[in-house]
């Protein structure tokens, strides 16, 4: 990328930190229920953990191997990017700690109290001490660090209580030793206290309080607890793959390797004394900038179980009103295959249920005319009806092929276990392509009707994960279009023989045809000049070729709206480059996840949905599939969804030309797009068709212009 293009691009890592700041803003939003706000603090925290493990870890590797490489969007070296990240992360820690403290204080009147030991009542202290002696102390594995006890390997994201230990032997020279106590992984993160209220103390604080019982030969001082974050950005070694010829075995070895990777961050509860800071920096080979003090829990996942266990009376005040994904008004009872053969069906998760797709797979598993079921799997729930139905299909004599991506980050172990289960049932299991993750979401059912072969193809924007389908927004298209079916059959054939260069008539597939076709579709809009129109929705935008082309479209007068949830490396509103581009991000109750690409308007409009973000890793290093929307009614559906999202003035933030985000000026009517979609789903099935139509027309009136 030339230097002049630096005017309208920004660094991806710093853009991601701004996204996570938007997550934290939801935790500060007083219109969000209190425990939901605390969940956003937990999501912010887990997001930041993964960011350090993957992105910061990757930059550390680059700093050692490609130190002079410069980021094409910001011109920074890996080391310069790391310096900027540490500088940007420090204030986020303070913001998070303050937000957590405010929410915790507001939860106290509801009887939800996370306590320090000194805040416990006398009877509670007795209970905690007894519990510690009987249940915790016997299972602890404390260690001192001296000549005979080397510094141990600290596990990634596990908490260790530390202390300065001094020998009690009077008359002899004082000897200082470091004491370490791992908080056992097999005990609860928190200890609930007796009583009707939800009063609890975190386990690391209990251990910290009774270190004198753990190290009873020593004087204990400077009690603290720490947590290391290790680089988790690893990929299987291709040379090892050639030797072992067993990709599943290799992935197991790779996961073991992840446990030993270098430390990229150290979190501490208390401020470290200079000598201790120096000691840890030497042990972990880190700089003081990589040490972050936090006044809130280093693990906050227990908040989700607290929220789930609340009595109904408290839930009404502290969590979102319950919403169950609804039955789609486009789906009737009876055979899914017959319905799809009559008309394409689009499901919109989590407003609509995933059940129709699962019904389709179950029906196919038992239909005597079905010959094959083929599917790509990237992430699955721990309990998956989908796998049950696929196994049933194999046991019923269908040929079932599952292309499962074992390299789905942090889901590797789950996918290894599922692959073994499916093989046992007689399913043909194949893995992703060497050097290319298979991230596509596509399923093909092939059946015979007399002498004809018929196809039903499902293509989605999200994973076949029954748990996240109730938490992430995604689209799922089911179609019997024969041309799309033939393309899908060709796709699975190519995946089976390792061919990345397949040719398709309707589907666009990375790494070969997706990016060129998207750029071609942008060129078509450029040719229309001021009459051109582009609306796209995705999770992240980093691809340099896409950025250059979309800037060219802006200069040609094309009106461009980009809805980008996370990283966005293009800066809008830069004169001469991006003045016709608007970028917005929606962060709300559900995680925004669809990838939707709309080009043009009216009858000539072209719409694609698929699995790919406009990131170089997706367009060049992954197998992704996008599918055209050929059904007029479904195109209208998607246009409506996009119009509602573009009208959002409650949860939307608009990207400014300086890289900051601002909320829209809220005015009547207030439009929270996710709330609108929930209302639509509730009305669509329950009300008579004419009432439903009146409701939708009323809504449509809000979005004209």
C-alpha positions as CSV (number, residue, x, y, z in Angstrom):
1,X,0.0,0.0,0.0
2,X,1.4,3.4,-0.9
3,X,2.1,6.1,1.7
4,X,-0.8,8.3,0.5
5,X,-3.3,5.5,1.4
6,X,-2.2,5.8,5.0
7,X,-4.6,8.8,5.1
8,X,-7.6,6.7,5.2
9,X,-6.6,3.5,6.9
10,X,-5.8,2.5,10.5
11,X,-4.1,-0.3,12.4
12,X,-6.2,-3.5,12.9
13,X,-5.1,-4.1,16.5
14,X,-5.9,-0.6,17.6
15,X,-9.2,-0.8,15.8
16,X,-10.0,-4.0,17.6
17,X,-9.2,-2.4,21.0
18,X,-11.8,0.3,20.1
19,X,-14.3,-2.5,19.3
20,X,-13.7,-4.0,22.8
21,X,-14.2,-0.5,24.3
22,X,-17.6,-0.4,22.6
23,X,-18.4,-3.7,24.5
24,X,-17.4,-2.0,27.7
25,X,-19.7,0.9,26.9
26,X,-22.6,-1.5,27.0
27,X,-21.5,-2.3,30.6
28,X,-21.8,1.4,31.4
29,X,-25.2,1.8,29.7
30,X,-27.7,2.4,32.5
31,X,-30.6,1.3,30.3
32,X,-29.1,-2.2,30.3
33,X,-30.1,-4.4,33.3
34,X,-27.4,-4.7,36.0
35,X,-26.4,-8.3,35.6
36,X,-26.4,-8.0,31.9
37,X,-24.0,-5.0,32.3
38,X,-21.8,-7.3,34.5
39,X,-21.9,-9.9,31.7
40,X,-20.6,-7.3,29.3
41,X,-17.6,-6.7,31.7
42,X,-17.0,-10.5,31.5
43,X,-17.2,-10.5,27.7
44,X,-14.8,-7.5,27.5
45,X,-12.4,-9.5,29.8
46,X,-12.6,-12.7,27.8
47,X,-12.2,-10.8,24.5
48,X,-9.1,-9.1,25.9
49,X,-7.7,-12.4,27.0
50,X,-8.1,-13.8,23.6
51,X,-6.6,-10.7,22.0
52,X,-3.4,-11.0,24.0
53,X,-3.2,-14.7,23.4
54,X,-3.6,-14.5,19.6
55,X,-2.9,-11.0,18.2
56,X,-0.3,-9.9,20.8
57,X,1.2,-13.4,20.7
58,X,1.4,-13.2,16.9
59,X,3.1,-9.8,17.0
60,X,5.7,-11.1,19.5
61,X,6.5,-13.9,17.1
62,X,6.8,-11.4,14.2
63,X,9.0,-9.1,16.3
64,X,11.5,-11.9,16.6
65,X,11.2,-13.3,13.0
66,X,10.2,-10.4,10.8
67,X,11.2,-7.4,13.0
68,X,11.3,-4.9,10.0
69,X,8.0,-5.9,8.4
70,X,5.6,-2.9,8.4
71,X,1.9,-3.2,8.7
72,X,0.4,-2.2,5.3
73,X,-2.4,-0.1,6.9
74,X,-0.4,1.9,9.5
75,X,3.2,1.5,8.5
76,X,4.3,0.3,12.0
77,X,6.7,-2.5,12.7
78,X,5.6,-5.3,15.1
79,X,7.5,-3.8,18.0
80,X,5.9,-0.4,17.3
81,X,2.4,-2.0,17.2
82,X,3.1,-3.7,20.6
83,X,4.1,-0.5,22.2
84,X,0.9,1.2,20.9
85,X,-1.2,-1.8,22.2
86,X,0.3,-1.7,25.7
87,X,-0.3,2.1,25.8
88,X,-3.9,1.8,24.6
89,X,-4.7,-1.2,26.9
90,X,-3.6,0.5,30.2
91,X,-6.5,3.0,30.3
92,X,-9.0,0.3,29.3
93,X,-8.0,-1.7,32.5
94,X,-8.7,1.4,34.6
95,X,-12.0,1.9,32.8
96,X,-13.0,-1.7,33.3
97,X,-12.1,-1.7,37.0
98,X,-14.1,1.4,37.6
99,X,-17.1,0.0,35.7
100,X,-17.0,-3.3,37.6
101,X,-16.8,-1.5,40.9
102,X,-19.9,0.7,40.1
103,X,-22.0,-2.3,38.9
104,X,-20.9,-4.4,42.0
105,X,-22.0,-1.5,44.3
106,X,-25.4,-1.3,42.5
107,X,-26.0,-5.0,42.8
108,X,-25.4,-5.0,46.6
109,X,-29.0,-3.8,47.5
110,X,-30.3,-6.8,45.6
111,X,-28.3,-9.1,47.9
112,X,-25.7,-10.0,45.3
113,X,-22.4,-9.3,47.1
114,X,-18.9,-10.3,46.1
115,X,-17.0,-9.8,49.3
116,X,-13.5,-9.3,50.6
117,X,-12.6,-11.3,53.7
118,X,-12.6,-8.2,55.9
119,X,-16.2,-7.5,54.8
120,X,-17.5,-10.9,56.1
121,X,-19.6,-11.1,59.2
122,X,-18.2,-13.1,62.1
123,X,-20.2,-16.2,61.5
124,X,-19.3,-16.1,57.8
125,X,-15.6,-15.9,58.7
126,X,-15.9,-19.0,60.8
127,X,-17.7,-20.8,58.0
128,X,-15.0,-19.8,55.5
129,X,-12.2,-20.9,57.8
130,X,-13.8,-24.3,58.4
131,X,-14.5,-24.8,54.7
132,X,-10.9,-23.9,53.9
133,X,-9.4,-26.3,56.4
134,X,-11.7,-29.2,55.4
135,X,-12.2,-28.7,51.7
136,X,-9.4,-26.5,50.3
137,X,-6.2,-27.0,52.2
138,X,-6.0,-30.8,51.6
139,X,-6.1,-30.3,47.9
140,X,-3.7,-27.4,47.5
141,X,-0.2,-27.9,45.9
142,X,1.9,-25.1,47.4
143,X,5.5,-24.6,46.4
144,X,8.5,-22.5,47.4
145,X,11.1,-21.3,45.0
146,X,14.7,-21.8,46.0
147,X,17.8,-23.8,44.9
148,X,16.0,-27.1,45.3
149,X,12.6,-26.0,44.1
150,X,12.9,-24.3,40.6
151,X,10.3,-21.8,39.5
152,X,7.4,-23.8,38.1
153,X,5.6,-23.5,34.8
154,X,2.6,-21.3,35.3
155,X,-0.4,-22.4,33.2
156,X,-2.1,-20.0,30.9
157,X,-5.0,-18.0,32.5
158,X,-4.8,-19.9,35.8
159,X,-4.6,-17.9,39.0
160,X,-1.7,-18.3,41.4
161,X,-1.6,-16.9,45.0
162,X,1.9,-15.6,45.8
163,X,3.7,-14.4,48.9
164,X,7.0,-13.3,50.3
165,X,8.1,-16.0,52.8
166,X,10.6,-15.4,55.6
167,X,12.1,-18.2,57.7
168,X,10.9,-18.1,61.4
169,X,14.3,-19.3,62.7
170,X,15.4,-16.7,65.2
171,X,19.0,-15.7,65.5
172,X,19.8,-16.7,61.9
173,X,20.0,-14.5,58.9
174,X,16.7,-13.7,57.3
175,X,16.1,-15.7,54.2
176,X,13.3,-14.6,51.8
177,X,11.6,-17.1,49.6
178,X,8.8,-16.8,47.0
179,X,5.8,-19.0,47.8
180,X,3.3,-20.0,45.1
181,X,-0.1,-21.6,45.5
182,X,-2.0,-22.6,42.3
183,X,-5.8,-22.1,42.7
184,X,-7.0,-25.6,41.8
185,X,-8.9,-25.9,38.5
186,X,-11.2,-28.5,39.9
187,X,-12.7,-26.3,42.7
188,X,-15.3,-23.5,42.2
189,X,-14.1,-20.0,41.4
190,X,-16.3,-18.7,44.2
191,X,-17.5,-19.9,47.6
192,X,-21.1,-19.1,48.3
193,X,-21.8,-18.1,51.9
194,X,-24.8,-19.5,53.9
195,X,-28.0,-17.4,53.8
196,X,-30.7,-16.3,51.5
197,X,-28.8,-13.6,49.7
198,X,-26.2,-14.3,47.0
199,X,-23.1,-13.5,49.1
200,X,-19.8,-15.0,48.0
201,X,-16.1,-14.7,48.2
202,X,-13.6,-15.6,45.4
203,X,-11.5,-18.7,46.1
204,X,-8.1,-16.9,45.5
205,X,-9.1,-14.4,48.3
206,X,-9.8,-17.3,50.7
207,X,-6.5,-18.9,50.0
208,X,-4.7,-15.5,50.3
209,X,-6.3,-15.0,53.8
210,X,-5.0,-18.3,55.1
211,X,-1.6,-18.4,53.6
212,X,-0.2,-18.7,57.2
213,X,-1.8,-22.1,57.4
214,X,-0.4,-23.1,54.0
215,X,3.2,-21.9,54.8
216,X,3.1,-22.5,58.5
217,X,6.9,-22.6,58.9
218,X,7.2,-19.0,57.5
219,X,6.3,-15.4,58.2
220,X,4.0,-14.5,55.3
221,X,4.0,-11.0,53.7
222,X,3.2,-9.2,50.4
223,X,0.3,-11.6,49.7
224,X,-0.9,-11.2,46.1
225,X,-2.3,-13.3,43.2
226,X,-1.2,-13.3,39.6
227,X,-2.2,-14.7,36.3
228,X,-0.1,-15.1,33.1
229,X,-1.4,-15.0,29.6
230,X,0.6,-17.1,27.1
231,X,0.9,-16.8,23.3
232,X,-1.7,-19.2,21.9
233,X,-1.1,-18.3,18.2
234,X,0.1,-21.6,16.9
235,X,-0.4,-23.5,13.7
236,X,0.4,-27.2,13.0
237,X,3.8,-27.7,11.5
238,X,3.3,-28.8,7.9
239,X,6.5,-30.8,7.9
240,X,5.2,-32.8,10.9
241,X,2.0,-33.4,9.1
242,X,3.9,-35.1,6.2
243,X,5.7,-37.4,8.7
244,X,2.8,-38.4,11.0
245,X,0.1,-38.5,8.3
246,X,-2.5,-38.2,11.1
247,X,-3.9,-34.7,11.3
248,X,-5.9,-35.4,14.4
249,X,-2.9,-36.7,16.3
250,X,-0.9,-33.6,15.2
251,X,-3.6,-31.3,16.5
252,X,-3.5,-33.1,19.9
253,X,0.3,-32.4,20.0
254,X,-0.3,-28.8,18.9
255,X,-2.7,-28.2,21.8
256,X,-0.1,-29.6,24.2
257,X,2.5,-27.2,22.8
258,X,0.1,-24.3,23.4
259,X,0.4,-24.9,27.2
260,X,4.2,-24.1,27.0
261,X,4.2,-20.9,24.9
262,X,5.8,-17.7,25.9
263,X,4.2,-15.3,28.3
264,X,2.8,-12.1,26.7
265,X,1.1,-10.6,29.7
266,X,1.2,-10.7,33.5
267,X,-1.8,-9.6,35.6
268,X,-1.5,-8.8,39.3
269,X,-4.0,-8.0,42.0
270,X,-1.7,-5.9,44.0
271,X,1.0,-3.5,42.9
272,X,4.4,-5.3,42.7
273,X,7.3,-4.0,44.7
274,X,10.2,-3.1,42.4
275,X,12.3,-6.1,43.2
276,X,9.4,-8.5,42.6
277,X,8.5,-6.7,39.3
278,X,12.1,-7.2,38.2
279,X,12.0,-10.9,39.3
280,X,8.9,-11.6,37.3
281,X,10.2,-9.7,34.3
282,X,13.3,-11.9,34.3
283,X,11.4,-15.1,34.8
284,X,8.8,-14.5,32.1
285,X,11.1,-12.5,29.8
286,X,8.7,-9.6,29.7
287,X,8.9,-5.8,30.1
288,X,7.2,-3.8,32.9
289,X,4.7,-2.6,30.2
290,X,3.4,-6.1,29.9
291,X,2.4,-6.1,33.6
292,X,-1.2,-5.0,34.2
293,X,-2.7,-4.5,37.7
294,X,-6.4,-5.2,38.0
295,X,-8.7,-4.5,40.9
296,X,-11.4,-6.8,39.6
297,X,-11.6,-10.6,39.2
298,X,-9.2,-12.1,36.7
299,X,-11.9,-14.6,35.9
300,X,-15.5,-13.5,35.8
301,X,-17.3,-16.4,34.1
302,X,-19.2,-17.2,37.3
303,X,-21.4,-14.2,36.7
304,X,-23.2,-16.2,34.0
305,X,-24.1,-19.0,36.5
306,X,-25.2,-16.4,39.1
307,X,-27.5,-14.8,36.5
308,X,-28.9,-18.2,35.5
309,X,-29.6,-19.2,39.2
310,X,-31.6,-16.1,40.2
311,X,-35.2,-16.4,41.4
312,X,-37.7,-15.2,38.8
313,X,-38.6,-12.1,41.0
314,X,-35.0,-10.9,40.7
315,X,-34.5,-11.8,37.1
316,X,-37.2,-9.3,36.1
317,X,-35.0,-6.5,37.5
318,X,-31.5,-7.7,36.8
319,X,-31.5,-9.5,33.4
320,X,-33.0,-9.0,30.0
321,X,-36.6,-10.2,29.6
322,X,-36.4,-13.8,28.3
323,X,-36.6,-14.2,24.6
324,X,-36.9,-17.7,23.0
325,X,-36.1,-18.0,19.3
326,X,-39.4,-18.1,17.5
327,X,-40.8,-20.5,14.9
328,X,-40.3,-18.8,11.5
329,X,-43.6,-17.7,9.9
330,X,-42.1,-19.0,6.6
331,X,-42.0,-22.5,7.9
332,X,-45.0,-24.8,8.3
333,X,-45.5,-28.1,10.0
334,X,-44.7,-31.2,7.9
335,X,-41.9,-32.1,5.5
336,X,-39.1,-29.5,5.4
337,X,-37.8,-31.0,2.1
338,X,-41.2,-30.5,0.4
339,X,-41.4,-26.9,1.6
340,X,-37.9,-26.0,0.4
341,X,-38.6,-27.6,-3.0
342,X,-41.6,-25.2,-3.3
343,X,-39.8,-22.1,-2.2
344,X,-36.4,-20.9,-0.7
345,X,-36.5,-20.3,3.1
346,X,-34.3,-17.9,5.0
347,X,-34.0,-18.1,8.8
348,X,-32.7,-15.2,10.9
349,X,-31.1,-16.3,14.1
350,X,-31.6,-15.9,17.1
351,X,-34.9,-14.2,16.4
352,X,-36.0,-17.3,14.6
353,X,-35.2,-20.8,15.7
354,X,-32.6,-23.1,14.2
355,X,-35.1,-26.0,14.5
356,X,-36.2,-26.0,10.9
357,X,-32.7,-26.7,9.7
358,X,-32.3,-29.5,12.3
359,X,-35.7,-30.9,11.2
360,X,-34.4,-30.9,7.6
361,X,-31.3,-33.0,8.6
362,X,-33.4,-35.4,10.7
363,X,-35.9,-35.9,7.9
364,X,-33.1,-36.5,5.4
365,X,-31.5,-39.1,7.8
366,X,-34.7,-41.2,7.5
367,X,-35.9,-40.4,4.0
368,X,-35.4,-43.5,1.8
369,X,-34.8,-41.3,-1.3
370,X,-31.9,-39.4,0.3
371,X,-28.5,-40.7,-0.9
372,X,-25.9,-38.4,0.6
373,X,-25.6,-35.6,3.2
374,X,-22.4,-33.5,3.1
375,X,-21.6,-30.7,5.5
376,X,-18.7,-28.4,6.6
377,X,-18.3,-28.0,10.4
378,X,-16.2,-25.3,12.1
379,X,-17.7,-25.0,15.6
380,X,-20.2,-27.2,17.3
381,X,-22.0,-27.0,20.7
382,X,-20.9,-29.4,23.4
383,X,-24.3,-31.2,23.0
384,X,-25.3,-31.3,19.3
385,X,-28.5,-32.7,17.9
386,X,-27.0,-32.1,14.5
387,X,-24.3,-34.8,15.1
388,X,-27.0,-37.2,16.4
389,X,-29.0,-36.8,13.2
390,X,-25.9,-37.1,11.0
391,X,-24.9,-40.3,12.9
392,X,-28.4,-41.7,12.4
393,X,-28.2,-41.0,8.7
394,X,-24.9,-42.9,8.5
395,X,-26.4,-45.8,10.5
396,X,-29.4,-45.8,8.1
397,X,-27.1,-46.4,5.1
398,X,-26.8,-42.8,3.8
399,X,-23.4,-41.7,2.7
400,X,-22.5,-38.9,5.1
401,X,-19.4,-36.8,4.7
402,X,-18.3,-34.2,7.3
403,X,-15.5,-31.8,6.6
404,X,-14.6,-30.8,10.1
405,X,-12.0,-28.0,10.7
406,X,-9.8,-29.2,13.6
407,X,-8.0,-25.9,13.7
408,X,-11.1,-23.8,14.8
409,X,-9.3,-21.7,17.5
410,X,-10.0,-22.8,21.1
411,X,-12.5,-25.4,19.8
412,X,-9.9,-27.8,18.6
413,X,-10.4,-30.3,21.5
414,X,-14.2,-30.3,21.1
415,X,-13.8,-30.9,17.3
416,X,-11.3,-33.7,17.8
417,X,-13.8,-35.5,20.1
418,X,-16.7,-35.0,17.7
419,X,-14.7,-36.2,14.8
420,X,-13.9,-39.4,16.7
421,X,-17.6,-39.9,17.6
422,X,-18.7,-39.4,14.0
423,X,-16.1,-41.8,12.6
424,X,-17.4,-44.5,15.0
425,X,-20.9,-44.1,13.6
426,X,-19.6,-44.7,10.0
427,X,-19.4,-41.1,8.9
428,X,-16.7,-40.2,6.4
429,X,-14.7,-37.5,8.2
430,X,-12.2,-35.3,6.3
431,X,-10.2,-32.3,7.6
432,X,-9.4,-28.9,6.3
433,X,-7.0,-28.2,3.5
434,X,-3.3,-28.0,4.2
435,X,-2.5,-24.3,4.8
436,X,-6.1,-23.2,4.4
437,X,-8.8,-23.4,7.2
438,X,-12.2,-24.4,5.9
439,X,-14.5,-21.8,7.4
440,X,-17.5,-22.1,5.0
441,X,-21.0,-23.0,6.3
442,X,-22.5,-25.2,3.7
443,X,-24.6,-28.4,3.7
444,X,-25.8,-30.5,0.7
445,X,-28.5,-33.1,0.7
446,X,-28.7,-35.2,-2.4
447,X,-31.7,-37.4,-3.2
448,X,-33.1,-39.4,-6.1
449,X,-36.6,-38.8,-7.4
450,X,-37.3,-41.5,-10.0
451,X,-34.5,-40.9,-12.5
452,X,-33.7,-37.4,-11.3
453,X,-31.1,-36.2,-8.8
454,X,-32.4,-33.5,-6.6
455,X,-30.4,-31.1,-4.3
456,X,-31.2,-29.2,-1.2
457,X,-28.5,-26.8,-0.2
458,X,-28.1,-24.8,3.0
459,X,-25.7,-21.9,3.2
460,X,-25.2,-19.8,6.3
461,X,-23.3,-17.0,7.8
462,X,-22.7,-18.7,11.1
463,X,-21.7,-22.0,12.6
464,X,-23.9,-25.1,13.0
465,X,-23.8,-24.5,16.8
466,X,-27.1,-24.9,18.5
467,X,-25.9,-22.8,21.5
468,X,-24.6,-19.8,19.7
469,X,-27.6,-19.8,17.3
470,X,-29.6,-18.4,20.3
471,X,-26.9,-15.8,21.0
472,X,-25.5,-14.7,17.7
473,X,-27.3,-13.0,14.8
474,X,-27.0,-15.0,11.6
475,X,-28.7,-15.9,8.4
476,X,-29.4,-19.4,7.1
477,X,-30.6,-20.0,3.5
478,X,-32.2,-23.3,2.5
479,X,-32.8,-23.7,-1.3
480,X,-33.6,-26.4,-3.8
481,X,-32.2,-24.4,-6.7
482,X,-30.5,-27.0,-9.0
483,X,-27.7,-24.7,-10.1
484,X,-26.7,-23.9,-6.5
485,X,-27.0,-27.6,-5.7
486,X,-24.7,-28.6,-8.6
487,X,-22.2,-26.0,-7.4
488,X,-22.4,-27.4,-3.9
489,X,-21.8,-30.9,-5.2
490,X,-18.8,-29.7,-7.1
491,X,-17.5,-27.9,-4.0
492,X,-17.6,-31.0,-1.9
493,X,-16.0,-33.1,-4.6
494,X,-13.2,-30.5,-4.8
495,X,-12.7,-30.5,-1.0
496,X,-12.5,-34.3,-1.0
497,X,-9.6,-34.3,-3.5
498,X,-7.8,-31.2,-2.2
499,X,-8.7,-28.9,-5.1
500,X,-8.8,-25.2,-4.2
501,X,-9.2,-24.1,-7.8
502,X,-12.8,-25.3,-8.5
503,X,-15.0,-23.4,-10.9
504,X,-18.5,-22.5,-9.9
505,X,-21.4,-20.9,-11.7
506,X,-23.3,-19.3,-8.8
507,X,-21.3,-19.8,-5.6
508,X,-18.2,-17.6,-5.0
509,X,-15.5,-19.4,-3.1
510,X,-12.3,-18.2,-1.5
511,X,-9.3,-18.4,-1.9
512,X,-9.9,-18.2,-5.7
513,X,-13.1,-16.6,-6.8
514,X,-14.6,-14.8,-3.8
515,X,-12.4,-11.7,-3.7
516,X,-12.2,-11.2,-7.5
517,X,-16.0,-11.4,-7.7
518,X,-16.6,-9.0,-4.8
519,X,-14.1,-6.5,-6.5
520,X,-15.9,-7.1,-9.8
521,X,-19.3,-6.3,-8.2
522,X,-17.9,-3.1,-6.8
523,X,-16.6,-2.2,-10.3
524,X,-20.1,-2.6,-11.6
525,X,-21.3,0.0,-9.1
526,X,-18.4,2.3,-9.9
527,X,-19.5,2.2,-13.5
528,X,-22.9,3.7,-12.4
529,X,-21.2,6.6,-10.7
530,X,-23.5,8.5,-8.4
531,X,-26.3,6.0,-9.1
532,X,-24.2,3.2,-7.6
533,X,-25.1,1.8,-4.2
534,X,-23.2,-0.6,-1.9
535,X,-24.4,-1.9,1.5
536,X,-22.3,-4.5,3.3
537,X,-22.4,-6.1,6.7
538,X,-19.5,-8.0,8.2
539,X,-17.5,-8.7,11.4
540,X,-14.2,-7.2,10.4
541,X,-12.6,-5.3,7.5
542,X,-8.9,-5.4,6.9
543,X,-8.3,-6.6,3.3
544,X,-6.1,-4.0,1.5
545,X,-7.4,-4.8,-2.0
546,X,-11.0,-4.4,-0.8
547,X,-10.2,-1.1,0.9
548,X,-8.5,0.3,-2.2
549,X,-11.5,-0.7,-4.4
550,X,-14.1,0.6,-2.0
551,X,-12.2,3.9,-1.8
552,X,-12.2,4.1,-5.6
553,X,-16.0,3.5,-5.5
554,X,-16.4,6.4,-3.1
555,X,-14.4,8.7,-5.3
556,X,-16.7,7.7,-8.2
557,X,-19.7,9.0,-6.2
558,X,-21.0,5.5,-5.1
559,X,-23.0,5.8,-1.8
560,X,-21.5,3.2,0.5
561,X,-22.8,1.9,3.9
562,X,-20.6,-0.5,5.8
563,X,-21.9,-2.2,9.0
564,X,-18.8,-3.6,10.6
565,X,-19.1,-5.0,14.1
566,X,-15.4,-5.2,15.0
567,X,-12.1,-4.3,13.3
568,X,-12.4,-1.7,10.6
569,X,-9.2,-0.5,8.9
570,X,-10.8,2.0,6.6
571,X,-11.5,5.5,7.9
572,X,-14.6,7.1,6.4
573,X,-15.1,10.8,5.5
574,X,-11.6,11.5,4.3
575,X,-11.8,14.1,1.5
576,X,-10.6,12.7,-1.8
577,X,-10.7,9.1,-0.6
578,X,-13.7,8.0,1.5
579,X,-16.1,10.9,1.7
580,X,-19.0,8.8,0.4
581,X,-18.5,5.9,2.9
582,X,-20.3,5.6,6.2
583,X,-19.3,3.0,8.7
584,X,-21.3,1.9,11.7
585,X,-21.0,-0.8,14.4
586,X,-23.9,-2.3,16.4
587,X,-23.1,-3.8,19.8
588,X,-26.1,-5.0,21.7
589,X,-27.7,-8.0,23.5
590,X,-26.8,-10.4,20.7
591,X,-23.4,-10.7,18.9
592,X,-23.8,-9.4,15.4
593,X,-22.5,-12.0,13.0
594,X,-24.0,-12.1,9.5
595,X,-21.9,-11.4,6.4
596,X,-24.2,-9.7,3.8
597,X,-23.1,-8.0,0.6
598,X,-25.6,-5.9,-1.4
599,X,-24.8,-4.2,-4.7
600,X,-27.1,-1.9,-6.6
601,X,-30.8,-1.3,-6.1
602,X,-34.2,-2.4,-7.5
603,X,-34.6,-5.4,-9.8
604,X,-31.0,-5.4,-10.8
605,X,-29.7,-5.6,-7.2
606,X,-27.4,-8.5,-6.4
607,X,-27.2,-9.8,-2.8
608,X,-24.8,-12.5,-1.4
609,X,-24.6,-14.0,2.0
610,X,-21.8,-16.1,3.3
611,X,-19.1,-17.0,5.8
612,X,-16.3,-14.5,4.9
613,X,-15.3,-11.2,6.3
614,X,-13.4,-8.8,4.2
615,X,-10.1,-9.8,5.8
616,X,-7.1,-11.1,4.0
617,X,-7.1,-14.3,6.0
618,X,-10.6,-15.0,4.8
619,X,-10.2,-13.9,1.2
620,X,-6.8,-15.5,0.6
621,X,-6.1,-18.1,3.4
622,X,-9.4,-19.8,4.1
623,X,-12.1,-21.7,2.2
624,X,-15.2,-19.5,2.4
625,X,-18.5,-19.7,0.5
626,X,-20.9,-17.0,-0.4
627,X,-24.2,-17.6,-2.1
628,X,-26.4,-15.3,-4.3
629,X,-29.9,-14.6,-3.1
630,X,-32.1,-15.5,-6.1
631,X,-35.6,-15.4,-4.5
632,X,-37.2,-12.0,-4.7
633,X,-39.1,-12.3,-1.4
634,X,-35.9,-13.2,0.4
635,X,-34.1,-10.3,-1.2
636,X,-36.8,-8.0,0.2
637,X,-36.4,-9.7,3.6
638,X,-32.7,-9.0,3.6
639,X,-33.1,-5.4,2.4
640,X,-35.6,-4.8,5.3
641,X,-33.1,-6.2,7.8
642,X,-30.3,-3.9,6.4
643,X,-32.6,-0.9,6.4
644,X,-33.5,-1.5,10.1
645,X,-29.9,-1.9,11.1
646,X,-28.9,1.3,9.2
647,X,-31.7,3.1,11.0
648,X,-30.5,2.0,14.5
649,X,-30.0,5.0,16.7
650,X,-29.8,3.2,20.1
651,X,-27.1,0.6,19.8
652,X,-25.3,1.9,16.7
653,X,-22.0,3.7,16.9
654,X,-20.7,5.7,13.9
655,X,-17.0,5.6,12.9
656,X,-15.5,9.1,12.6
657,X,-12.6,10.0,10.3
658,X,-10.2,10.2,13.3
659,X,-10.9,6.5,14.2
660,X,-13.2,7.2,17.2
661,X,-16.8,6.0,17.4
662,X,-19.8,8.1,18.4
663,X,-23.3,7.1,19.2
664,X,-25.9,8.5,16.9
665,X,-28.0,11.4,18.2
666,X,-31.0,9.5,19.5
667,X,-34.3,11.0,18.4
668,X,-37.8,9.8,17.9
669,X,-38.5,7.1,16.9
670,X,-35.9,5.3,19.0
671,X,-34.8,2.3,17.0
672,X,-32.9,-0.5,18.6
673,X,-32.5,-2.9,15.6
674,X,-32.3,-6.0,17.7
675,X,-35.4,-5.1,19.7
676,X,-37.2,-4.5,16.4
677,X,-36.3,-8.0,15.1
678,X,-37.4,-9.6,18.3
679,X,-40.8,-7.8,18.1
680,X,-41.1,-8.8,14.4
681,X,-40.4,-12.5,15.2
682,X,-42.9,-12.5,18.1
683,X,-45.7,-10.9,15.9
684,X,-44.9,-12.8,12.8
685,X,-46.0,-16.3,13.9
686,X,-48.6,-15.5,16.6
687,X,-50.8,-13.0,14.7
688,X,-53.2,-13.5,11.8
689,X,-51.6,-12.7,8.4
690,X,-53.5,-9.4,8.0
691,X,-52.5,-8.2,11.4
692,X,-48.9,-9.2,10.9
693,X,-48.9,-7.4,7.6
694,X,-50.2,-4.2,9.3
695,X,-47.5,-4.5,11.9
696,X,-44.7,-4.8,9.3
697,X,-46.1,-1.9,7.3
698,X,-46.1,0.2,10.4
699,X,-42.5,-0.7,11.0
700,X,-41.6,-0.1,7.4
701,X,-42.9,3.5,7.8
702,X,-40.2,4.2,10.3
703,X,-37.4,3.5,7.8
704,X,-38.4,5.4,4.7
705,X,-35.9,7.8,3.2
